């Protein structure tokens, strides 16, 4: 049976394009998802509306190095960050050490009127998750102290790839008045060399973005294959439909959305009917802090006792390498035979790890198996949230994970809900799991 995965990915990438949650482009993607699910023949197809705390739209981002040499600097705004005055700003570039944010926050008054360059010196004594959270605290302190612009990506990280910037959110449901930009590694490296040499480079920035005055509406796209014996029991198969806007979102998460739709299409065309309902969900708001999947948990609270869990594909463009069961070590042994049944495709490991950077987390926090399909995507660090994530004609690897989603149908037929949800899941503490990863998250 031929998969339609690449066809769906091409349509989503070329005909819909970038789809930041809360924008008209995102609504176009929602309409597209509904139309595709209906064309596939899914049941109960609908959009479940929810509200994002605030909308944001990217504007222009221009920068120029003034001294000691003069040339254009290549930058793009981070998501949900602010603007300079309309005429722009000019100032001295000064470094702050990402690995010593405690001291930098304490001495933040020195940043008044300065352009802040985030660097990494020495060895970090904190995990990346903690640095991610504290970087948001630093941004608020720097803005309050009068810093002009901050140069630093998600969690303060430097951009990967040749002449690429990477956008993204800087905290769960967080916005910042201070302008924050990602700069290409080439330009940022030059600034770092200048400050290391004791020079005082100066630069000019003009950053213009727009916030809405209040909440904006979005929606998750939902369709089902109803169970033949226990239709009230639900297993969610999902990916996130929203993307960032430097490119068309092919690898984050067009590949996941296309694979979810292709899996649904394959099961429908096969004529197979699962014992329990498979609910296919294209979440929105993932990039702003898993907002769509948290909204799903809230809206379906009354029926969570009949949910078996969720399965998400959102780790780039490579083949699936691991099933991560979201803290459910009690399910590893019973999941192994299913994983082994896929050995003709590739060897896929099973572990109990929690993935905090995608739409599995809200399910794990609700006590359900939030199953992440980790992927072998070594090039994802270049296409992640950047302008380098475009489709290539003939690229078909996105369809391979679809086989693993198809396999969920067999898993659901084989296991009873009682044995699948044998014990109450260990709850995941938000402070340990809510910081997003920079290069491997969705």
Helices and strands as residue ranges (DSSP letters): H 5-10, I 11-16, H 24-40, E 43-52, E 56-57, E 61-67, E 71-73, E 75-77, E 89-97, G 98-100, H 101-106, G 108-111, E 115-119, H 128-145, E 149-151, G 154-156, E 179-183, H 185-196, E 202-207, E 210-211, E 216-225, E 230-240, I 250-254, H 255-270, E 276-283, G 286-288, H 291-299, G 301-306, E 307-313, E 320-324, G 329-331, H 332-340, E 349-351, H 361-365, E 369-375, H 380-383, G 397-399, H 400-414, H 417-420, H 430-433
